[in-house]
Each structure stands twice: as structure tokens, then as C-alpha cells.
Amino acid sequence: MADPDAVLTGRIAARLTWWPELECRTVTAVRRTKVTPMQGFAWRRGVVDPDDVIEVNRLRFTSVAATVLELIPELGGQVIDEALRRGVVTMAQLWEAFRGRGRRRGDARRRFLLEDSHDEPWSEAERSLHQILRSVRMPCRFRANHRVWLGDTGRCAYVDAALIPLKLGFEADGRAFHSEEGPFERDRNRDTQLASIGWWIVRFSARQVLEDANEVRERIVAIVRERLTQLGRRRR
């Protein structure tokens, strides 16, 4: 870069450090010196807190947490979900970054989505599923992305939302899932392995949880009651 002290931000920071698939048409950056217009660049004059800066291959970027917070007004909960799914940031780090910065436009939305992410969804569909589950009175609290060991195989499976005492799991399948044969076959194989050790896995499509929340909620209530009956437990 022409300015070695410039800090790359936003989409370009995410793309070059942890989210390579993210589309980026304009390079955004912060620099100390006078800003000179350049085609393809969106400069902002200022200083980034050193704690929010990382260096990769002699280029300086905003940290993952700072980048996620910057992109929330544009990408919403998706950027949080993607960072959590990839394991590049934790909710504790996001909250620390949020509380350590000055007030900025869009902070009300940032706070709302951080609070909504306390169950750490890995996709938009999972986020919606978690919201639905939190709205239902349950016999026990669900655990998001719960790891289940598959018998003596040495392998494990992650369940989007699990009611562990009931061995009942709910999944929210992404839109791409239905068009890819590999994931379809792998997930069916995984579901049968989970069934072999007593788990009941219920799948909803992304469209269902995103567009028919009331219907999904009613089905979840009915399924939980049926599971309690199967296990000889008292309904609530």
C-alpha cells in the first residue's frame, strides 16, 4: 500500500484475514495523513486504537472483533454468525471490543445483535431457530452447537440446538444444503448414527424458520411433548 501506516477495515479486512468468500468492491481504510481520493478506495482520516489492529504480511487490518462490529450495520447478524462459525472470535471478545470503543452510530443495533447472539448461532437460520426456542417454555434449556460423541467411533457431531436430557435435537438446514448431494448424504448418515445412540434429530429448512416461525414454534412444542411421553416423563 502507498501508506504503510494505513489500516484496512470493513469488508477488505474480513476478506483478507478470515472471510475469503466475502465480496468486496471497494477497499476501505483509515490513515493518519491527508486523505487523497483514489479510484477503488474509500479513505477515512483518523487513528485506529492499537489494540484493534493486527498485522498480516506487512499489511495492517482492524482486528476480527473490530471488523465484525464495523460490518454489523451493513451485514447484520450474518457477520457475527460467520465469525463464530469459523471460530475466529468469541462473544467475550466482541463484547470487550464493543465496550472498549466510543459511542458510534449504529451502536443500538450492535448491542441488540450481540445480546441476541448469546447462544452463538452459526448461521442466519440458526439464529432464527434459537429465537424461536427461547420463546417456548421448555422442560430444560437448549444448548447451541452441542457436541455429541458417536459411540466408540472417536467421531462427534454438532447439533444446532439440543435438549440434552431429552436427547432431542433441532437443526436448521441452510439454503445451500438442499442443492449439494455431499452434505445431504453426510447429514443423513450423521442423523442415523445419532439415532443409534438414542438421539432424535428434527430438521427444519431455512425457509421454515425464517418465514414460518409460528408454525415451527407449534411443531416444536408438539415434538417436545411427544418426546416427554416417549421417555415416560411428565408433560409441562
N, C-alpha and C positions, 0 to 999 in steps of 0.2 A: 504494500500500500504506500501511497505518497507520504502519508503522515504516520510514522511508526508509533506515535502516541494515541492514535485514534482507537476507539473501542467499537467493534462491530456489535450490533444489537438486533433485537427482534427476530424476524424470520431468518435472516442470513446467519445469525449466531446459532439459532437452533439447527438449521440445515447443516452447518459445517462442524458442529460439535456433537450432536446426539440425535437429530431427526433428519437424516439424509433425504427422505422422500418428500419433505415439505417444499411446496412450491415457493419460489422467491424470485420476483421480477425486479425488485429494487433493493439495492444494498443500502441498509440504514446504519449510520454510525454517529458517534459522538466524538468531538475533538475539541481541544483547548483553544486552538488558534482560530483566526478569522475563517469563516466558512465561505468557500468558493464553490459556486454551483457547478456540478459536473453531471453529465448525462448518465443515467442509470444509478445515481447515488442520491440519497436523501440525508444530508448532513444536519446535525444539530450541534450548536456550540454549547459546550458545557464540560462538566467533570463527572466521571462515574466513581463512586466510592470504591477504593481499592479492594475492599472485602467482596465487592460484587464483580470483580474482574478475574478472568482466567486467561492463560496464555497457551496457545497450541500452535506449534510450528511457526513461532515468531509472530503470530497474529494474536491480537488481544480481543477477547469476547466478553460480553456480560456472562456471569455465571448461569448455570442452569436455572436456579431458583429465580434470579433476577429476570432472566429471559422469559420464563413462564409467566411471571407477574406482568411483564410488559405486554405479552401477547393475549392475556385474558380478555381485554376489551374487544379484541378482534376475533379471536377464536373461541371464546367462552370456555366451558368446561373441557372441551376436547384437548386443549394443550395440557391441562392438568392430568387428564386420564392417560395421555400418551407418555408423559414423563414418568408417571407412576408405573405404567405397564412395562416400560423399558428399564425401570429400576435406576434411573439417573438422578432421582431426587426423592426426598421423603416429605411427608406432610410437615414434620417438625422443621425441616429446612425452609419450606415455603412460608410457614408462619413466622419463623425467625426473620426471613428476608422482608416479609410484609411489615412486621412491627418495627423493623430497624430503619425504614425509609420514611421520608417526609410524606405528608399528605399529597396525593395526586388525584387528578380527575380519573374517575372510574373506580376509585377505591371501594365504594359501596358494593359494586358488582364483584370486585375481587374478594372482599370479605365474605359475601354471600356464597360464592362458589367454593371458597376454601372451607367454610363451615359445612357446605353440602358434600364435601369430599372426604369427610372424616372416616367413611368406610372404605376409602381408597379404591374407587372404581377404575377399571382399566379400559373402558370404552363408554361412549355416549349411551349405548343400550344398557350397559351395566349400571350406569348412574341412574337411569330411569327405573330399572328394576329395584335398586336399593331404596329409591324414594317410595316406590310402591310398598315394599316390605316394611319400611318404617311407619307407614300409615295404617298397618294392620296390627291388631292385637295378637301377639304370638305367645305360645307356651314357653318360649325361650328366645333369646336374642340371636339373630343370624350373624354369621361371621363371613366376611367377604374374602374371596380368593383363598378359601380354606384348602390346605394341603392334606390329601388323604393317601396314605401308603397302600399300594395294591398288593396286599398279602405278602408273600415271601419273594416277590419278583424283584425287589430292590428299586422299583419304579414308583412314582407318585403321580397323582392327578390333582389339578386345582379346580375347585368348584366355585362358580361365581358367587353364590350365596348359599351357605349351608346352615341348616338347623341340626347341629351336631348330635344332640341327644336323640333326635328322631331319625338320624341317618337319612335326612331328606335334603336334596339339593336342587336349586333352581338355576337355570342357565339362560342367558340372553345371547342368542346367536347373532353375530354381525351380518350385515347385508352381503358381504363378500363370501361368507360361509357357504351360501346356497349354490354358488356357481363354481366352487372348487371341489373337485372329487376327493382330493387328498385329505383335507380337513374333515370333510363329511365322513369318510371311512374311518379316520383316526378317532373322531369323537364317538362314533357308534361303537367302535371297539372298546374305547375307554369306558363308555356307559355300561357295557356288559360286564367289564371287569369290576366296576364299582358295584353292580348288581350282585355279582358273585360273592361279595363280602357284606351284603346286606343294605347297600345304599339304593335309594330310589331317586333317580335324576329326572327332573321335569324341565323340558326345553320350551322356551318362548322365542319367537322370532323378534328381530329388532323392530319390525313394524308394529308388532303387537304391543310391546312395552312402551314404545314411543307414541303410538297413536290411539291405543285402546286400553289405557291404564285402568279404567273402571272394570272392564271385563277381566283383565289379568288379575286385578285385586280380588274379584269374586271367585275366580278359579283357584287362586292361592288359598283363600280361606277354606274352600271346599276340600282342597287337596290336603291341607294340614289336618282338618278334622278326620278325613279318611285315614290318614297315616296314624293318628292317635288311636283310632278304632282298631287298625291292624295290629298295633303294638299293645292293645289292651289297656291303654291309658285313658284317663278321664278327660272328656272334652271340656273346653272352656268357652 
